[in-house]
Amino acid sequence: MKKYLSLVLIVVLMFTVAVGCSNTESAGGNENPGEETQNEKVESITLQVGHVEPEDRSTHQALLEFKKEVETNSNGSIKIEIHPNGALGGDVQLTESVAMGTLDMALPATSVLVTYSPEFGILDMPYLFSNTDNAFAAMDGQVGDHFNSLLEPVGIKNLGYSFNGLRSITNSVRPINEPADLDGLKVRVMESPVFIDFFETLGANATPMSFNELFTGLQQKTVEAQENPPSLIFSNKFYEVQDYLSLTEHVNNFLAFIMNKGTFDSLSTEQQEIITTAANNYVNLQRDMELSDTSKYVDLLGTEGGLEVNEITDENKQKFRDALEPMYEKYRGEFGQDLFDMAEQYNK
């Protein structure tokens, strides 16, 4: 009997040791249990990004690289879904959605941000910057920082300013060489007080209209003219309903890469760094792409598009500046001389 009990005890002891060894091996598979717990707490998130531009534009092409960088560097904890072609609405709707938190990210023209601060209108002032290099320096520097600070109180985090090109005018009536050529012309403009004043000061009939409605508006002659960067004009086939392209190059146009601030703040510190680094890389890539596209699309609009293209002489550009001086006087009063001085310092 004693031998039998001894045998049972030995078997039980061996089973207990075997179980203990098995548990040790399992723990050994993760030498830092706390690390596993921490990893389990990292939840994946999908960020929705909306913009109004076609998929062959630099805005969308560079966004594909942004998506790749974010998803790779976050090890899949952040997914990016991109909605081009105004699928989620025009710039105004996209910006409102980001501010309210019903959309995570968007790339609206800075023109529509006047809803949140009228000071954004200065970026639409014609011939504000003497060249694109000065404009980039301003938006990456003090000017950009100033505008970023105006967005955070309304729930928007701005990640940078991509370049939407130099805006020029197309129309179906006549070439534009000097201010008098705009007299009475029905011009579609963005929903921005500055753009409206700009064209009305030059004698045109400015008509605010959503970008999504523009092609139809030109086709039906609701408006006769519009102004956009050459690459955007080509991508949207405006040449099908226009006859003339005049290279006025009156505004360095920017898109704000905005994100809902609450969504950004909800990310881990590491995720925030991934987003901000990728956004900075996106801005630099997109600007390079857009600059290289400009001359190419001017040529294409004249060849494939069949538009009559004319450049504006320096003498005539000065006529535009002189004719716009009353507008500058008005907005120095509205925006303040300090803001104009802040921009002007980058032209020196």
WORADA-V515025 format. One record per run of one state. SS is the DSSP state (H for helix, E for strand, - for the rest). FROM is the first residue (numbers start at 1). TO is the last residue. If there is no record, write none. Layout:
ss = <SS/SS>
from = <FROM/FROM>
to = <TO/TO>
//
This chain:
ss = <-/H/-/H/-/E/-/H/-/E/-/H/-/E/H/-/H/-/H/-/H/-/E/-/H/-/E/-/H/-/E/-/H/-/E/H/-/H/-/E/H/-/H/-/E/-/H/-/H/-/H/->
from = <1/2/29/33/42/45/51/58/74/78/84/91/101/105/110/116/118/125/132/141/142/153/156/172/179/183/186/190/193/202/205/209/211/220/225/230/236/238/242/244/261/267/269/303/308/312/314/324/325/336/337/348>
to = <1/28/32/41/44/50/57/73/77/83/90/100/104/109/115/117/124/131/140/141/152/155/171/178/182/185/189/192/201/204/208/210/219/224/229/235/237/241/243/260/266/268/302/307/311/313/323/324/335/336/347/348>
//
